[in-house]
Amino acid sequence: MPLTKVDIAPGFNKQVSQTGAEGQWTDGDFVRFRYGLPEKIGGWEQILESTLIGAAREQFVWADLDGRKYAAIGTNKVLVIYYEGAFFDITPLGTALTSCTFDTVNTSATVTVNKAAHGLEPGDIFLFSSVTPPTGAGYVASDFETNPFQVVTVPGSDTFTITMASAAGTTVNGSGSATVTPYIKPGALGSTFGFGWGTGLWGGGQQVFNTLNGALLDDTAGTGGVGTSITLASTSGFPSTGTIKVGAEFISYTGVSSNDLTGITRAAAGTRSAHSSGAGVEVFTGWGIESLSQTLTVDPASWSLDNFGQQLIATIKNGQSFSWNPINSNSNALNTRATVISNAPTASVMSLVSDRDRHLIMLGTETTIGSPGTQDKLFIRFSDQENISDYTPTSVNTAGTFRVDQGTKIVGAVQGKDYTLILTDNAAYVMQFVGPPFTFSIRQVGSNCGCIGQHAMKYVNGAVYWMGESGGFFVFDGTVKSLPCAVEDFVFTTKNGNNLGVNFSAGESVYAGLNHLYEEICWYYPQATSDFNDRYVCYNYQDGTWVTGSLSRTTWVDANLFSNPYATEFTSTGVGSFPTVQGVTNINGSTKYYEHEKGVDQVDTAGNKTAIPAFIESGDFSLNPDGTSAEFFMSMRRFVPDFKTIQGNAQVTILLRDFPSDTETSSPLGPFTVTGSTKKVDTRARARFASLKIANTSTDENWRFGTFRADVQLDGMRG
């Protein structure tokens, strides 16, 4: 019998059944299509052994005026620079707390720091300076000043504890002195209930922090599992009624009696759980159960990063904006910190530099500069031309304001060739420079096309692509259009046992990465059962094909200044090692930094390789060499493998079924190991329908598949 060629079109199609996808690929992982052929993706290597504290939310690459290349990475805890093989901590600092004193306990490494109304909470990072060590404890100033510290516990509003590298040699109270300067807090690790997060404090009112005096059990009762009250170390500053947050649980109360919150309702929002004595308690004045009933969420911490010339511009989501200059009066700028941009708004969703006209644009910002309580998430403010410290419109400058009116908030924006595309949760706007006296024009170009997250959009080749707020993909190339997607149901639904669709409640974590080397945009997203990115969907904008997979990345920058793409991976159970923080218990996981499209494996800093288990599977095709009905059984005697390239081994599996509702099974002799020298493979396969799977399982394996030809013969009508 002559060999039958099975034609399979490029891209995945997950919109139809397995049998309905004849002539198409339906599933895979770690694969892409190039020139119509499927291939395993490139490998990646960890850049540094050090891992960053927290989850990376944004990454940006630029060069200074002398051509030196930098990457800035913002996590939910820190802002760092990667330069010539090393990380540098440039996290902005908050307001210093002076005249702090120490309590020590003999033979204990736990030291209590005393400062009235310090406002710190467990996990906060801070610096000591101007330290006079506690008398007789055996410490010197450098024990405190060498590295940042983490707040371990907060016994009360006037005290917090740290862990020293060694135990104290005596017990002292109120001894020594120091200045404590906290790191600016970018915000939460993940989405939670509440109002927007500003710098250091949550929006919606003043934050008051305290601790539990007694455990809360996982029941409906109060402290110790008895009654309807909760005992705190102190209720100073607490409103007479309100809602507190303990861990991820929100608890409402109706009264305050001494140090008790009375009339409690457990799990007013969030999930009820047990909390140990000493657990942190937060309350927000002006925030009650009415707000919670609206199921508002606090977005996870994020950054917007851009460059104004050689300066880095960094804006905390719903917070302040900072700048960092790699070249300044300090001989070692890498050891300096980002500083607040003077006169700039103090609460903005994001910022963006309009490159051609040199304006710094603040989106979702304050109507009154310096008053974060006036933040309007549909309001836009831009600086004077060439002056990022002037935002007040006058007759002699180009500063100004706009307000868009469709949606509830500006989600994000991206700069195109000669415009800025602004996306709300409902609409799309184009902002263009027109010069004085109006500076910019703004017009709506789309509706019902909102974006899912701040970093879920990408510009390439004259068009902006983004993931929709409630599903689907969109493109703007002069007009807004829905982007046809052959994997849409798979990505955006979680029914019928599919839990791999996007977790919409964590949509702010979605990150779009451009890889122009392969003409693809990949959206990294959290699946339904996760709060952190662990899946991806990629669109090849050259041939219009789609693939899906399981790569976990939280940020991505395209090969540009650097020769290959750079990306980050978050591990919630890891403890970051950079910056070095004394007394670390758990600071929201850790982030690894990778260079992609390097080799064919995963490689750590020691050179150890781990295989990338790539595979691709086709839809069913009928074993039908001559147009006969698929009611006939067919026998496949052999196939001839055709790989454009192959390194090491590849496994080819023929999957069989007699009816579309049957569970597919592997052919009796498979899977078949194929090498570059394999000429033919005997199969002994019999069924009405078959599908093809290509895979690899070991290191140093790589492949690019070509065509599939098989010897197929008619084999009767009965099984």
N, C-alpha and C positions, 0 to 999 in steps of 0.2 A: 504494500500500500504506500502511496506517496505521503509525505509528511504534510500534516495540516498546520497552517499558521494560525495562531490565536492572536488577534489584534486587541491590544488593551490601550485605551486612551490615557493620556497623562492626567494627573490629579486624582483626588479622592472624590467619590460620590457617596454621601451618607444619607441622601434624601430618599432613596428607594430601598427596596428589599435586596437581600443578598442575591437572590435569583434574578431580580429585576435589573441588577447592575451588570448584566452581561457586557463584556467588552470594556469594563471600567475597573479601576482599583477602588476598594472600599475601606481599607483600614491599613494602619501602619504606625511606626514610631521611629523617630530619628532618621527620617528620609526626606528627600526633596526631589523635585523634578528639574532637570536641566536639559534643554533641547529636546524635551518630550520624553526623556528616559528617567526612570527612577534610580536614585543612588543614595547610599548612606551619607549622612551629613559629616562634616569635618569634626575633628576632635577638639579638645580644649585642655589648656594647662593652667594650673593655679599659679598666679603671679608671685604672691608673697606667702610665706608661712604665717605671718600675722593675719588675724581675722578681725574685722571691724566690729565694734560694739553696736548691737541693734540691727534693725532691718534697713538695708539701703533702699531709698525711695526715689532718688534721682541721681544721675551721673551726667557730667558735662566735660567736654574736652575743648581746650583752646590753647593759643600760643601767645607769649608776650611779644613785645616789639623787637626783641632780639632773636626770636624764633624758638625760644625754649618752650617745650610742650608740657602741659599740665592736665591732669584729670581731677575734677572735684566730685566728691561723693558725699551725699547727705543721707544720714540714717535718722531714725527716730530718736537718737541720742546725741549724735555728734556730726560735725562737718569736717571733712578731712581732704587733704591734697595728696594725690599720688604724683611723684616727680622722681624720675630717674631711679626707679627701683626701690622707693621707700615711701611710707606714709608720713604725713605731717598733720598734726592736730591744729586746726584753725577755728575751732568752735567758738562762737561769740560768748562773751561773759555777761552775766546780769549784774544787778546792784550788789555791791559788797556789804557784808554784815560785819561791823567792827565790834571790838571789845568782847569777843567770845572767850569764855573760860572753859577749863577742863575739870572733869571728875575722873579719877582712876580708882581701880580696885587692885590691890596687891595680887600678883600672879595671874591677872586676867588681861587679855589683849583687847577687851572691849573698853573703849573710852567714851564717856558722855561729854558732849559739847553743849554748853549752856549759852543760849541767846534768846531773849524774849521775842515772841512772835516771829520766829525765824521763817515760817512759811515753807520749809522744806518737807519732802516726803521720801519714803523709802525708794531707793534706786536713783535718786538725784545725784549728779556728779558735781563736784566743786573743787576749788583750789584753796589751800591754806597759804597765807603770807603773813609777814611780820609776826612770826611765832616766837613767843616766850614759853618754853616747855613747862609743863606742870612740875613743880618743885619736888625733887627726890624720886620721881617716877622712873628715872633712868633714860629718858628720851632727850634727844637733841633736836634743834630746829629742823635739820635736814630730814629727820624721820617723818615730818609732816609736809615739808615743802618740795620733796623730790618728785612725787607723783600726785595726780588728782586722787581724791577719795570718793567713795560711794557712801551715801547715807544708808545705814543698815536697818535701823528701826527708829521710830519717833515715839518715845514714851509719852510725850506731851508737847503742847504748843511752844514750850520754852526750851525744850531739850531734844537732841537727837544723838544717836550713837554711831560710832565708827569702829572698825576693826584694825588695830595696829599690826605691824609685822612681828612684834614681840610683846610679851606680857610686861605690865608695869611692875616696878620694884617696890611700890608702896601704895597706900590708899590716901588720896587727897581729894578735897572738895573745893571747887571754885578757884583752882590754882592756874597760874599762867595766863596768857592772853594770845589772841590771834585774830586775824581778819579772814573771813570765809567769803569767797566769791563764787557763786554757783554758775554752772554752765547754763546758757539759755536752753529752755526745754522746747524742742520742736513739737512734741505732742505724743499722742498715744501710739502704741504698737499696732493695734487693730481698731476697727470700727467699734463704737459703743454708743449707748444712749446719751443724749444730752444736747447741748448747744455747741457751737463752733469753738475751737480751741485757739486762744491767742497766746502770746508769748508769756509763759510762766503761769498764767491764770486762764481758766475757762471763761468763755463768754457767757453772758446771761447773769452775771453777778460775781460778787467777791467769793473766792474760795477760802474755806476754813478747814483746816486739817487737824485730826485728832486720832486717837487709838481706842480700841475696845478694851475695857476692863472686865475681862471675863469672856469665855468662849460663846459663840453662837453655834448651836447645833443645826443640822439639816432638818429642821422642822418649822412649824409656824410660830413657835414660841420665841421668847426673848433670851436674854443672857442665861446661860446654863440650862436652856430648854424649859424655863419656867416663866409664866406670866406674859405680859404684853409690853415689856419695857426693855431697853438696852442701856447698860451702864458703860459710860465712857470714862477715860482718865479725867476729862474736863469737858464741860459744855460751853465754855466761854466763847462768845461770838456766834453761837448757834441761834438761828431764828426760832420763834416760838412754835412754829410748824414748818414742815418741809420734807425733804427727801435726802437721805444720805446714800453714799455709794461705799460698799465694802466689797473689795475684790471686784467681781463683775456683777454683783447683785445690788439692786437699788431697793431701799427700804424706806417707806414713808412713815412719818410720825406726826402726832397731833398735839403734843405738849412737851414741856421741859420741866423737870423737877430735880433740883440739885444737879447731880451728874448723870441723871437718867433721861433718856428720851422715851416718852410714854405714848401709848396708843399706836403701837407699831403695826405695820402691815408688811410682812415679808414678801420679797420678790414682786414689789410694785412694778418693776421692770427688770429684765434679765432673769437669770436662773437662780433659784434658791440653792444655797450650798452651805457647808460648814465653814466657820471662820475661827481661827484661834485667838486667844487673848493676846492683845498687843497688835492685832491686825489694823491696818490703816483705815481711817474713816474720813470721807470727804463730804462736805455739804456746800451748797452753792446758794447764797442768799438770793432771793428772787426767783428761785427755781423750785417749782413744786410738781405735784403729781399731774397737774393739768398739762404741763409740757411733756411729761413722759407719756401720757395717753396719746399724744400725737405721733409716737414712735419716731421722734427725731433722732438722728444719729450724729455722733461726733466722728468726723473723718479721721482716718489714721494720719499720723504725722507725715508730712511731705514737704518737699522743697521745690522751688523753681530756680534754676541756675542758668545764667547767661553771662556774656561778657560785654562790657562797655569799653572798647579798646582793649587794653591788656588787663583791666580790672575785672575780677569776678564779681557778679551781682548775685546775691543769694537771698531769697525771700522764703520765710517759713510760711506754710499754708495757714492763712488766717492770722498771721503774725507780722513781725517786723521785717525790714529789709536791711541787708548788710552788704558791705563791699570789702574786698581784699585785693591788694595790689601786690603782685609778685616782685615788683621792683619799687622800693621806697627808700626813705632815709635810713632805715635799718639795714645794716650790712647783711643780715640773714632774715629776709622777709618770710622764709618758710617757717620760722619760729615765732612769727607774729600771728595775731588773731584777727578774724574779720570783725569789723566795727560797724556800728549803726550808721546808716546814711542819714546825715543831718537833714532836718526839715521834711523828711519823707513821711508818708502815711505809716501808721503803726499797726494797722490790721488790713491785710490784703489777701485775697485768695491766691494770687500769684503775681509775678512781674515778668516783663518781657522787654527786650531792647529792640526798638525799631532801627535796624542797622543803617539803612540808607539816609535817614534824616536825623539819626542820633537823638532819639527821645527814649526815656525810660517810662514804660507804660505800666501802671498799677491797675489790676483788674479785680472787681469785687471788693472795693476798697472803701475808705471812710469818706463821708460827705463833709466832715470837719476834721482837718488834719490834726493828728495828735490825740484824737478822741476815739479809741477803739470801739466804744459803745455805739458810735454812729456808723459802723461798718454796714454797707449796703452791698449785698453780693451781686447786684446788677449794675453797680456804679463803676465807672472807669475814670481814672485820673492820669494825666501824663505830664511829664516834666517839661521845663523849658529846654529848647534845643541846646545840646552840648552841656547841660547843667543838671545833673541828677539830684541836686539839692534844692531845686526851686520848683514848686508845684502850685504856686498861687498865681492864677491868671492875672496879667496886667496888660496894658496897652502896648508895652514895649517888649513883651516876651511871647513865647509860643506855647506856654503851659495852658492846659484846659481840662475840661471834663465832658463826659457823655454819660447817659444812662440808657441801657437797653431795657426792653419791657416784656420780652417773651421768655417765660420760664420763671423759676424761683431763684436761680443762682447761675453765675458764670462758672462753668466747670473747668475750662481751660482755653488755651489759645496757642496758635502756632504761626510762625512767620512763613509766608509764601514768597514768591519771586518779587512782587511789588505790592504786597498787601499782608495784612494780618487777619487770619480767620479766627473768629471768636465763637466758641460753642457754649451755649447754656445747656441746661438739662432738657430743653425743648426745641431750641432754634439755633440757627447759624447766622452770623453777621460778618461782613467784610469791612475792615477799617483800612483806609488808604490815606497816605499823606498827600495833601493838596496845597500846602503852603499857607502863609498869612492871608487873610486874618483868621481863617477857620482852623488852620493847621491840619486837621484830619476830617475826612468824611466817613460816615458809617451808614451802612444800609443792610437791611435784612435780606438774606439770600435763600433761606430755607426755614421750614417749620416741621414739627414732629420728627426731628432728626437730632435729638440731644445726644450728648456724649456720656459714656459710662464713667469716665474718670479723667483726671487732670492730665495724665501721661498716656492716654489711650489714643492719641492722634499722631500722625506722621506725614510730613511733606516730602514728596519726591517727584521729580520730572513734571513739574507744573500742576500737580494735583495733591490734595490733602485727603488722607484716608483715616477713618476712625470707626471704633466699635460703638454701637448704639447704646443709649441709656437703658432701653428695655428690650434690646435684641436687634439683630441685624447689623450690617455694615454699610457705611456710607462713603461717598467720594464727592469732593468738590473740585471741579475742573473748569469753573466758570459758572456752573450750575450745580446744585446739590442733587445727587441721584443715589438711589439704593444700589448697593453693590451686589450683583448676583453671587450667591454663595452656595456651593454644593455640599457644605457640611453644616449649614445653619442650624438645623434642628438638633444635631448632635451637640453643638456648642452652647445653645441657649435653652435647652430643655433638660430636665432631670427625671422624666417619667419612664415607666416601663423598665425599671431596673438600671437605667442609665444615670449614674451619679457623677458623670464627668463633665456636665455642663457648668457654666460659670456661676459662681456664687454672687448674685447681684448685690447682696448686702455688703460685700467686700469689693465692690466694683472700683472703688478708688485705688485699689492696689494694681489694677490692670496696667500693663506697661507695653507700649508699642515700640519695637526695635526694628530699625532698617538695616538690612544687609545687602548693600548694593552690589557686592561681588556676585551674588546669586539672584539679584532682582526680586527680593522678597521682603515683605513686612510681616513680622511675627508679633502677635499679641500674646503675652504671657499673662495668665489669669488664674485665680483660685477656683478649683472645682467646687462643686456643691457642698462637699463635706470638709472643706478646708477654708481657713482664713488667710492663707498665704499662697502666692503663686506657685502652682505645681503642674500646670498644663499649658499648652500653647496651640494656637492655630495660626498658620502661615498662608499668606496670599502672594503668589507670584504675579506681580503687576505687569510682566511682559507677556505671559501666555494665559493669564486669567485662571490659573489652577489653584487648588487649595489642598493643604495637608494638615493633619493634627498630630499631637504627640504629648509627651510627658516631661519635657525638660522644664526644670524649675529655675527661673530667672526673674529677678526683681527690677533690674535696670539693664540697659544695653546701649552702647554707643557704637556707631558704624565705623568701619575702617576709613580713616580720613587722615588726621594727623598721625595717628598710629597705623601701622601697616595692617593690623587685623582688628576685628571687633573686640571690645572689652565688655564684660558683663559681670553681674553679681548674683550670688546665690545665698539665700537666707536659710539658716537652720535654727528653729525655735528652741531647741534643747542645748545649743552650743553656748559657750561663754566667750565672748570676744576678747582678744588679747591686745587690741589697739583701740584707743590709747591704753597704756598700762595704768590701771586704776587699783588703788589699795583698798582692800576690804571687799572685793567683789563677791557677791553671792550669785545673783543672776540679773544681768542688765539687758533683758529682752532679746536674748539670743545672739547669734553671730552671723557675719556676712563674709563669704569668701569672694575673692576677686580672680577672674579668669581672663585669659586671652583665648579667643575662639579661632576656629579654622586652622588649627595647629595639629598636624598629624591625623591619626585615625582613632585615638583612644582618649580616655580621661587620664590625665597625668597630674600627680600631686607634686609638691615642691621637692620631694626626695627622689623624683623620677619614677615612682611606682605607677604602673599602668593598671587601669581597670577597663574592661571591654565596654563598648557602647553597643547594647543589644538591639540593633536595628532590624526591622522587618517590614514587609509590605505584602498585602493579600488582595487578591482580585475578587471580583464578583463571580458568580457561577457562570460557567459556559457549558453548553450541551456538548457531549462527546459525539459530535455530529459532523462527519467529514464531507458528506455529500448532500446536505439539505434534507435528510430524512427526519421524520418527526422525533421530537425529544421523548416520545413515549417508548422508544427503543432503548435498550441497554447498549452501551458501547464499551469496547475493551481498548484500553490504552496499553500498547505493548512496550513502547519506549518513547523517550523524548530526547531531543538534541539541545543541550544548553547553549545559550548565546549571551555572553556577558561582554559589554563594551570594554570593561576593565574588571579584573578580579585580583585581589591580593589575599593570600591565604586561602581559607575555605569559605564556602557559602553553603547553606542548607536549603535545598529545594524540597518542598512538600506538596504533594498532590492531595487535596482534600476532596472527599467524595460524599455524595448524597443521592438518594433515589428520588426524593420528593422535596419540594421547597421547605416543608415543615420539619424535615428530618434534621437531626444533629449531624453535622459534618464529621467524618472520620478520616484519618490518614490512610493512604493506600498501604497495602500490607508490607511492602518492602521499604517504605519511607520512614523518616525523611532521608533524602539522598544528599550525600556530601559531594559537592562539585568543586573542582579546582580549575586552574587555567588550562590544564592538559586533558580535562574530561571531554571525550568526543561524543559519547552517547550514554544514556542511563536506561536500563531495563526497569519497568515499573510494575507490571502485572496489576493494573488498576481496572476496575469494572464498576460502572454506575451510569445513571442517566445524566448527572450533572457533576462537574468538577470545578474546583477553583485552585489557584496557584498561590503559593506562599514562598517568598524569598526571605532569608534571614541569615544573621551571623550571631555567634555567641562568644567568641574568643577575642583576645587582644590581637593586634596587628592584622586584623581582617578589614577589608574594604571591597566594595563592589559597586558596579554600575550595570544594571540589567539591560539587555537588548530586546530580543524577541523570544517567543516560545513556539516551538514546532514539535508536533507529536505524531506518532504512528497510531492511528485510531481506526478500529474496525467495528462493523455492526455485529452485535452479539445477542440478538433475540429480544423478545418483548417481556419475558417473565424473569423475575429475580429469584 
